[in-house]
């Protein structure tokens, strides 16, 4: 397997091939709204591979299950005046509708124009600020009023497509049996590559979470421990629905209910106890 480009300095800018530290990554998934809103964080496992783990995104995306560890700064906190507390490097998830105030809910209007502009002014020179949005020409009409101009015309930056980044990363780093049409979340491709190396079925996402077949060192075990830790007192109800909703921010479509069922079956089997899960994982799976 070939090393990724510029692997001696594994930064996102080097991987993209730019000296800019303000990076705009287009992921059209952020444009999904209402019942179609899902997989908004699918790019995060890839970005975290480059040491970026401080993240700002709408609080609603944080559904109680993280497929990669990161420090969250809710966008709501930034809008409430928390820009002064923001630290860099920073990944910031903001759709065009959030920038222009077109997105609203019962409690607030999402208008992040001032926030993004203040972050750009505050950012130390050369320190990464990664804006993940659903367009390659994000607009701030209140600040950039010239017709046809995006605010990125005012700031030195590089604009790139998330899908292209993921495709190149996979070509150089992983041998996944999953297609990009099934998922553009690196986390699932990492599991697929891991299982494929051990001769297991790795071509569909539900297969990756068959806990009766996967090896003890599979990354697919990690979410189970996260769920147990998040509900240490076991007070939540309807785990199947909760897990399905938690997966919503990470998976595009289709298999979430099957994954949720597999996770719930294993958690119930071991009574939501880490000790029991460890015992099954490391002893029962010895022959896999």
C-alpha positions as CSV (number, residue, x, y, z in Angstrom):
1,X,0.0,0.0,0.0
2,X,1.4,3.4,-1.0
3,X,2.0,6.1,1.6
4,X,-0.3,9.2,1.3
5,X,1.2,12.3,-0.4
6,X,3.5,14.3,1.8
7,X,3.3,11.6,4.5
8,X,6.4,13.0,6.2
9,X,4.3,16.0,7.2
10,X,0.8,14.6,7.7
11,X,-1.1,17.8,7.8
12,X,-4.4,18.4,5.9
13,X,-2.8,21.3,3.9
14,X,0.0,19.1,2.8
15,X,-2.4,16.4,1.8
16,X,-4.4,18.8,-0.2
17,X,-1.3,20.3,-1.7
18,X,-1.6,23.9,-0.5
19,X,0.2,26.4,1.7
20,X,-3.0,28.0,2.8
21,X,-4.2,27.5,6.3
22,X,-7.8,28.7,5.6
23,X,-9.4,25.7,3.9
24,X,-13.0,25.4,2.6
25,X,-14.2,21.8,2.1
26,X,-17.4,21.4,0.2
27,X,-19.6,18.5,1.3
28,X,-23.1,18.7,-0.2
29,X,-24.5,16.5,2.6
30,X,-24.7,19.7,4.8
31,X,-27.4,21.0,2.6
32,X,-29.8,18.2,3.7
33,X,-32.6,19.5,5.9
34,X,-35.6,18.1,7.8
35,X,-36.1,14.4,7.4
36,X,-33.2,14.3,4.9
37,X,-30.7,15.7,7.4
38,X,-28.1,13.1,8.1
39,X,-24.4,12.3,7.8
40,X,-23.4,15.9,8.3
41,X,-20.4,14.7,10.3
42,X,-19.3,12.1,7.8
43,X,-16.1,14.1,6.9
44,X,-14.9,14.3,10.5
45,X,-13.2,10.9,10.8
46,X,-11.1,11.8,7.7
47,X,-10.2,15.3,9.1
48,X,-9.3,13.8,12.4
49,X,-6.6,11.7,10.7
50,X,-4.7,14.9,10.3
51,X,-4.7,15.8,14.0
52,X,-7.7,18.1,13.8
53,X,-9.9,17.4,16.8
54,X,-11.4,20.8,17.9
55,X,-14.7,21.1,16.2
56,X,-17.6,23.6,16.0
57,X,-21.0,22.3,14.7
58,X,-24.7,22.7,15.5
59,X,-25.4,21.0,18.9
60,X,-28.2,19.0,17.2
61,X,-25.5,16.9,15.4
62,X,-24.2,15.6,18.7
63,X,-26.6,12.7,19.1
64,X,-24.9,10.8,21.8
65,X,-22.5,8.7,19.7
66,X,-19.2,9.8,18.4
67,X,-17.4,7.6,15.9
68,X,-14.2,9.7,16.5
69,X,-13.1,11.6,19.5
70,X,-13.2,15.4,19.3
71,X,-13.6,18.6,21.4
72,X,-17.0,20.1,20.6
73,X,-17.8,23.8,20.6
74,X,-21.5,24.1,19.7
75,X,-22.2,26.7,17.0
76,X,-24.9,28.1,19.3
77,X,-22.1,29.0,21.9
78,X,-20.2,30.8,19.2
79,X,-23.2,32.8,18.2
80,X,-23.8,33.7,21.8
81,X,-20.5,35.4,22.1
82,X,-18.1,32.5,22.5
83,X,-15.8,33.4,19.6
84,X,-13.5,35.1,22.1
85,X,-13.1,31.6,23.7
86,X,-12.5,29.8,20.4
87,X,-9.2,28.1,19.9
88,X,-7.4,27.0,16.7
89,X,-6.9,24.8,14.8
90,X,-10.6,24.5,14.3
91,X,-13.0,22.6,12.0
92,X,-16.3,24.5,11.6
93,X,-19.4,23.0,10.1
94,X,-21.7,25.7,8.6
95,X,-24.1,25.3,5.7
96,X,-25.0,28.2,3.4
97,X,-28.4,28.4,4.9
98,X,-26.8,28.8,8.3
99,X,-24.6,31.6,7.0
100,X,-27.5,33.6,5.7
101,X,-30.1,33.0,8.4
102,X,-32.4,31.0,6.1
103,X,-32.3,28.1,8.5
104,X,-34.6,28.5,11.5
105,X,-36.0,26.4,14.3
106,X,-38.4,27.1,17.2
107,X,-35.7,28.6,19.3
108,X,-33.4,30.5,17.1
109,X,-32.3,31.8,13.7
110,X,-29.1,30.3,12.4
111,X,-27.1,33.3,11.1
112,X,-23.4,32.6,11.3
113,X,-22.0,35.4,9.1
114,X,-20.6,37.4,11.9
115,X,-19.2,34.3,13.6
116,X,-17.3,33.1,10.6
117,X,-15.9,36.5,9.9
118,X,-14.8,37.1,13.5
119,X,-13.1,33.7,13.5
120,X,-11.2,34.5,10.3
121,X,-10.1,37.8,11.9
122,X,-9.1,36.1,15.2
123,X,-7.3,33.1,13.7
124,X,-3.5,33.3,14.3
125,X,-1.6,33.4,11.0
126,X,-0.8,30.0,9.6
127,X,-3.0,28.1,12.0
128,X,-5.7,25.9,10.3
129,X,-9.3,27.0,10.1
130,X,-11.3,24.4,8.1
131,X,-14.8,25.5,7.0
132,X,-16.9,22.5,6.0
133,X,-19.9,23.8,4.0
134,X,-22.2,22.7,1.2
135,X,-21.0,25.1,-1.5
136,X,-17.7,26.0,-3.1
137,X,-18.7,29.7,-3.1
138,X,-20.1,30.4,0.4
139,X,-21.7,33.9,0.6
140,X,-22.0,36.5,3.4
141,X,-24.4,39.0,1.8
142,X,-24.4,41.3,4.8
143,X,-20.6,41.7,4.5
144,X,-19.8,40.9,0.8
145,X,-22.4,42.7,-1.2
146,X,-20.7,42.8,-4.6
147,X,-22.8,40.6,-7.0
148,X,-21.3,37.3,-7.7
149,X,-18.6,37.6,-5.0
150,X,-18.1,35.1,-2.2
151,X,-16.5,36.0,1.0
152,X,-13.6,33.6,0.2
153,X,-12.6,36.2,-2.5
154,X,-11.6,38.4,0.4
155,X,-9.4,35.8,2.2
156,X,-6.6,33.8,1.0
157,X,-7.8,30.2,1.0
158,X,-8.1,26.9,-0.8
159,X,-11.4,25.3,-1.8
160,X,-11.6,21.6,-2.3
161,X,-14.2,18.8,-2.6
162,X,-14.6,16.3,0.3
163,X,-15.4,13.4,-1.9
164,X,-12.2,13.9,-3.9
165,X,-10.1,14.0,-0.7
166,X,-11.7,10.8,0.7
167,X,-11.2,9.0,-2.6
168,X,-7.5,9.9,-2.7
169,X,-7.0,9.0,0.9
170,X,-8.6,5.6,0.4
171,X,-6.5,4.9,-2.7
172,X,-3.3,5.5,-0.8
173,X,-4.1,4.1,2.6
174,X,-6.9,1.5,2.8
175,X,-8.2,-1.5,0.9
176,X,-11.9,-1.2,1.6
177,X,-14.6,-3.3,0.1
178,X,-17.2,-0.6,0.5
179,X,-18.0,1.7,-2.4
180,X,-18.2,5.5,-2.1
181,X,-21.8,5.2,-3.1
182,X,-22.6,3.2,0.1
183,X,-20.8,5.6,2.4
184,X,-18.4,8.5,2.4
185,X,-17.5,8.1,6.0
186,X,-13.9,7.0,6.5
187,X,-14.8,5.2,9.7
188,X,-16.7,2.5,7.9
189,X,-14.1,2.1,5.3
190,X,-11.5,1.6,8.0
191,X,-13.5,-1.2,9.5
192,X,-14.1,-2.7,6.1
193,X,-10.3,-2.7,5.4
194,X,-9.6,-4.2,8.8
195,X,-12.1,-7.1,8.3
196,X,-11.1,-7.7,4.7
197,X,-7.5,-8.3,5.8
198,X,-8.9,-11.1,8.1
199,X,-10.9,-12.7,5.3
200,X,-14.3,-11.6,6.6
201,X,-17.3,-10.2,4.7
202,X,-16.6,-6.5,4.4
203,X,-18.7,-5.3,1.4
204,X,-21.8,-4.0,3.3
205,X,-22.1,-1.9,6.4
206,X,-24.4,-4.2,8.4
207,X,-21.8,-7.0,7.9
208,X,-19.2,-4.9,9.7
209,X,-21.3,-4.9,12.9
210,X,-22.0,-8.6,13.1
211,X,-20.5,-9.0,16.6
212,X,-20.7,-12.8,16.5
213,X,-18.2,-12.8,13.6
214,X,-15.9,-9.8,13.9
215,X,-12.4,-10.0,15.6
216,X,-11.7,-8.5,19.0
217,X,-9.5,-5.8,17.6
218,X,-12.1,-4.5,15.2
219,X,-12.9,-0.8,15.6
220,X,-16.6,-1.7,15.4
221,X,-16.5,-2.5,19.1
222,X,-15.7,1.0,20.1
223,X,-19.2,2.5,19.8
224,X,-20.6,0.0,22.3
225,X,-18.3,1.2,25.0
226,X,-19.2,4.8,24.2
227,X,-22.9,4.1,24.6
228,X,-22.3,2.3,27.9
229,X,-20.3,5.3,29.2
230,X,-22.8,7.8,28.1
231,X,-25.6,6.1,29.9
232,X,-23.7,4.7,33.0
233,X,-26.9,4.8,35.1
234,X,-29.0,3.0,32.5
235,X,-31.8,5.5,32.7
236,X,-32.5,6.0,29.0
237,X,-35.4,4.1,27.3
238,X,-35.9,2.8,23.7
239,X,-32.3,2.1,23.0
240,X,-33.0,1.0,19.5
241,X,-34.4,4.4,18.6
242,X,-31.7,6.2,20.5
243,X,-28.9,4.3,18.7
244,X,-30.5,4.8,15.3
245,X,-30.8,8.5,15.9
246,X,-27.3,8.7,17.2
247,X,-26.0,7.1,14.0
248,X,-27.9,9.6,11.9
249,X,-25.1,12.2,12.0
250,X,-22.6,9.7,10.6
251,X,-24.5,7.5,8.1
252,X,-26.0,8.6,4.8
253,X,-28.9,6.2,4.4
254,X,-30.1,2.7,4.6
255,X,-28.4,0.5,7.2
256,X,-28.8,2.5,10.4
257,X,-31.6,0.3,11.8
258,X,-29.7,-2.9,11.1
259,X,-26.6,-1.4,12.8
260,X,-28.7,-0.3,15.7
261,X,-30.2,-3.7,16.1
262,X,-26.8,-5.4,16.1
263,X,-25.4,-3.0,18.7
264,X,-28.5,-3.3,20.9
265,X,-28.4,-7.2,20.7
266,X,-24.8,-7.2,21.9
267,X,-25.4,-4.6,24.7
268,X,-28.5,-6.5,26.0
269,X,-26.6,-9.8,25.8
270,X,-24.0,-8.4,28.3
271,X,-26.5,-6.3,30.3
272,X,-24.9,-3.0,29.3
273,X,-21.8,-3.9,31.3
274,X,-18.3,-3.2,30.1
275,X,-16.9,-6.2,32.0
276,X,-19.3,-8.6,30.3
277,X,-18.6,-7.0,26.9
278,X,-14.9,-7.4,27.4
279,X,-15.4,-11.1,28.3
280,X,-17.4,-11.8,25.2
281,X,-15.1,-9.7,23.0
282,X,-11.8,-11.2,24.1
283,X,-12.7,-14.8,25.1
284,X,-15.6,-15.8,23.0
285,X,-13.9,-14.3,19.9
286,X,-10.5,-16.0,20.4
287,X,-11.2,-18.5,17.6
288,X,-12.2,-15.8,15.0
